[in-house]
Amino acid sequence: MRRIVCFLRCETGGTTVEFVAIMFSFVIVTFMILEIALALFWWQTAQKAAQVGARWAIISDWIVTAPAATFNTPSSGTPLFGAPCDISQGASDPCYNSGFTTSSCTGSACANQKPFSDVYCRMKAVLPNLQPSNVTVTYTYAGVGFVGGPLEPAVTVEVSNVPFPSGFADVLGSFFGSALSTIPPMAATLIAEDLSTQNLGTSGTLNTGGSTC
């Protein structure tokens, strides 16, 4: 009886028991912190890839089919040459051309694959698991410049549906009730600087990057 009482009072190994009891929760919390850090890293990496793509796209050939008029020439009327564009006036904008408002393409659907490939390869150098189908390029009339000047659209490069490189994100997402199997869409927009080689299309010589990466 005395031995039983001593055994019940003995605290030897109590620390080990306590550690085993909390170890599972500790491991889960550790993995969650690590995965959140990795998720934030890949989110920022995808954003940087979009920024790199936009910066290259604004000095490359048109990736979509170039509009018939690549200068700020309105479809009707004869405003004074040099009149500044004013997008706030809508159809009354001196530079307004109904032939071009917004044009967009994704991956292999883009009309000019040479400049698209150049942009994509530079983005892939930043985000290694990026695929052409994850990249969308959009040109939108921005009302920049003057009548007779070059058309300078806003160029948006978006990265979407890129899977997380790590495999724990979907488990973490299920825990929080929100899917984390893919990186949230990231986009960057800049005003075109020089689309002067737009008529060269897929045979353009401005872009020196390889067609594959």
C-alpha positions as CSV (number, residue, x, y, z in Angstrom):
1,M,0.0,0.0,0.0
2,R,2.8,2.3,0.9
3,R,4.5,1.7,-2.5
4,I,1.2,2.6,-4.3
5,V,0.9,5.8,-2.4
6,C,4.6,6.7,-3.2
7,F,4.0,5.9,-6.8
8,L,0.9,8.2,-7.0
9,R,2.9,11.0,-5.3
10,C,5.9,10.5,-7.6
11,E,6.3,13.4,-10.1
12,T,9.2,11.8,-12.0
13,G,8.6,12.1,-15.8
14,G,5.8,14.7,-15.3
15,T,7.6,17.1,-17.7
16,T,7.7,14.5,-20.4
17,V,4.0,13.8,-20.0
18,E,3.2,17.5,-20.2
19,F,5.4,17.9,-23.3
20,V,3.6,15.0,-25.1
21,A,0.3,16.6,-24.2
22,I,1.1,19.9,-25.9
23,M,3.5,18.7,-28.6
24,F,0.8,18.2,-31.2
25,S,-0.6,21.7,-30.7
26,F,2.9,23.2,-30.8
27,V,3.8,21.4,-34.1
28,I,0.5,22.6,-35.7
29,V,1.1,26.2,-34.6
30,T,4.7,26.1,-35.9
31,F,3.6,24.8,-39.3
32,M,0.9,27.4,-39.5
33,I,3.4,30.2,-38.8
34,L,5.8,28.8,-41.4
35,E,3.1,28.4,-44.0
36,I,1.7,31.9,-43.4
37,A,5.3,33.2,-43.9
38,L,5.7,31.2,-47.1
39,A,2.3,32.4,-48.3
40,L,3.2,36.0,-47.8
41,F,6.5,35.4,-49.6
42,W,4.8,33.9,-52.6
43,W,2.2,36.6,-52.7
44,Q,4.9,39.3,-52.8
45,T,6.8,37.3,-55.4
46,A,3.7,37.1,-57.6
47,Q,3.2,40.8,-57.2
48,K,6.9,41.5,-58.2
49,A,6.5,39.2,-61.2
50,A,3.5,41.3,-62.3
51,Q,5.4,44.5,-61.9
52,V,8.4,43.1,-63.9
53,G,5.9,42.0,-66.7
54,A,4.3,45.4,-66.8
55,R,7.6,47.3,-66.9
56,W,8.7,45.1,-69.9
57,A,5.3,45.1,-71.7
58,I,5.2,48.9,-71.9
59,I,8.4,49.0,-74.0
60,S,7.6,45.9,-76.1
61,D,5.6,45.4,-79.3
62,W,1.8,45.1,-78.9
63,I,1.1,41.7,-77.5
64,V,-2.6,41.9,-78.6
65,T,-3.5,42.7,-82.2
66,A,-2.4,46.4,-82.6
67,P,-5.3,48.8,-83.3
68,A,-5.6,50.2,-86.8
69,A,-4.8,53.7,-85.5
70,T,-1.7,53.7,-83.3
71,F,-1.8,57.5,-82.9
72,N,-4.3,59.6,-81.0
73,T,-6.4,60.3,-84.0
74,P,-10.2,60.5,-83.3
75,S,-12.6,58.5,-85.4
76,S,-14.6,61.6,-86.3
77,G,-14.0,65.3,-86.3
78,T,-10.9,67.3,-86.9
79,P,-9.7,68.7,-83.6
80,L,-6.6,70.9,-83.6
81,F,-3.3,69.0,-83.8
82,G,-1.7,69.0,-80.4
83,A,-5.0,69.3,-78.4
84,P,-4.5,67.4,-75.1
85,C,-6.4,64.3,-74.4
86,D,-9.1,64.5,-71.8
87,I,-10.5,61.1,-70.9
88,S,-13.1,62.7,-68.5
89,Q,-15.0,64.0,-71.6
90,G,-15.8,60.5,-72.8
91,A,-16.7,60.4,-76.5
92,S,-16.0,64.1,-76.6
93,D,-12.3,63.5,-75.7
94,P,-10.2,65.1,-78.5
95,C,-8.2,61.8,-78.7
96,Y,-11.2,59.5,-78.4
97,N,-11.1,56.7,-80.9
98,S,-14.0,54.2,-80.9
99,G,-11.7,51.7,-82.6
100,F,-9.8,51.1,-79.5
101,T,-11.0,51.0,-75.9
102,T,-9.8,47.8,-74.2
103,S,-8.0,44.7,-75.6
104,S,-6.9,41.7,-73.5
105,C,-5.4,38.3,-74.0
106,T,-4.0,35.4,-72.0
107,G,-1.1,33.0,-72.7
108,S,-1.3,31.2,-76.1
109,A,-4.4,33.2,-77.1
110,C,-2.3,36.4,-77.5
111,A,-1.9,37.5,-81.1
112,N,1.8,38.3,-80.9
113,Q,3.6,35.5,-79.2
114,K,7.1,36.9,-79.6
115,P,6.7,39.9,-77.3
116,F,4.4,37.9,-75.0
117,S,7.1,35.3,-74.6
118,D,9.7,38.0,-73.8
119,V,7.5,39.4,-71.1
120,Y,6.6,35.9,-69.8
121,C,10.3,34.8,-69.6
122,R,11.2,37.8,-67.5
123,M,8.3,37.1,-65.2
124,K,9.2,33.4,-64.9
125,A,12.7,34.4,-63.7
126,V,11.0,35.9,-60.7
127,L,8.2,33.4,-60.2
128,P,9.6,30.0,-61.3
129,N,6.3,28.0,-61.3
130,L,4.5,30.6,-63.5
131,Q,2.9,29.2,-66.7
132,P,1.8,31.2,-69.8
133,S,-1.8,30.5,-69.0
134,N,-1.3,32.4,-65.7
135,V,-0.4,35.7,-67.5
136,T,-3.0,38.1,-68.8
137,V,-2.1,41.3,-70.6
138,T,-4.7,44.1,-71.0
139,Y,-4.4,47.4,-72.9
140,T,-6.8,50.1,-72.0
141,Y,-7.2,53.6,-73.4
142,A,-5.8,56.0,-70.7
143,G,-6.4,59.4,-72.3
144,V,-2.7,60.2,-72.2
145,G,-0.9,62.5,-74.7
146,F,-2.3,64.8,-77.4
147,V,-4.0,64.6,-80.8
148,G,-1.5,63.3,-83.3
149,G,0.8,61.8,-80.7
150,P,1.4,58.1,-80.2
151,L,-1.3,56.0,-78.6
152,E,-0.2,55.3,-75.0
153,P,-2.6,52.9,-73.4
154,A,-2.5,51.7,-69.8
155,V,-0.9,48.2,-69.8
156,T,-2.0,45.8,-67.1
157,V,-0.2,42.5,-66.5
158,E,-2.1,40.2,-64.2
159,V,-0.8,36.9,-62.6
160,S,-3.6,34.5,-61.6
161,N,-4.2,30.8,-60.7
162,V,-0.6,30.1,-59.8
163,P,-0.5,27.2,-57.4
164,F,1.5,27.5,-54.2
165,P,4.8,25.7,-54.4
166,S,4.3,24.2,-50.9
167,G,1.8,21.5,-50.2
168,F,0.5,22.6,-46.7
169,A,-1.3,25.7,-48.0
170,D,-4.5,23.8,-48.9
171,V,-4.6,22.2,-45.4
172,L,-4.1,25.6,-43.8
173,G,-6.8,27.1,-46.1
174,S,-9.3,24.4,-45.1
175,F,-8.6,25.1,-41.5
176,F,-9.5,28.8,-42.0
177,G,-12.4,28.0,-44.3
178,S,-10.7,29.7,-47.3
179,A,-8.9,28.0,-50.2
180,L,-5.2,28.7,-50.4
181,S,-4.3,26.3,-53.1
182,T,-3.5,29.1,-55.5
183,I,-1.8,32.5,-55.0
184,P,-4.4,35.4,-55.1
185,P,-4.4,37.3,-58.4
186,M,-1.8,40.0,-58.6
187,A,-1.7,42.8,-61.1
188,A,0.4,45.8,-62.0
189,T,-0.5,48.7,-64.4
190,L,1.8,51.2,-66.1
191,I,1.3,53.7,-69.0
192,A,3.0,52.5,-72.2
193,E,6.2,54.3,-73.0
194,D,7.2,53.1,-76.4
195,L,5.1,50.8,-78.6
196,S,6.8,52.1,-81.7
197,T,7.5,48.7,-83.1
198,Q,3.8,47.6,-83.1
199,N,3.7,46.9,-86.8
200,L,6.5,44.4,-86.6
201,G,4.3,41.9,-84.9
202,T,5.9,38.5,-84.3
203,S,8.9,39.4,-86.5
204,G,9.9,42.5,-84.4
205,T,13.6,43.0,-83.6
206,L,13.2,45.3,-80.7
207,N,12.9,42.5,-78.2
208,T,16.0,40.4,-77.8
209,G,14.8,37.9,-75.3
210,G,14.5,34.3,-76.2
211,S,11.1,32.8,-77.2
212,T,11.5,30.0,-74.6
213,C,12.6,30.0,-71.0
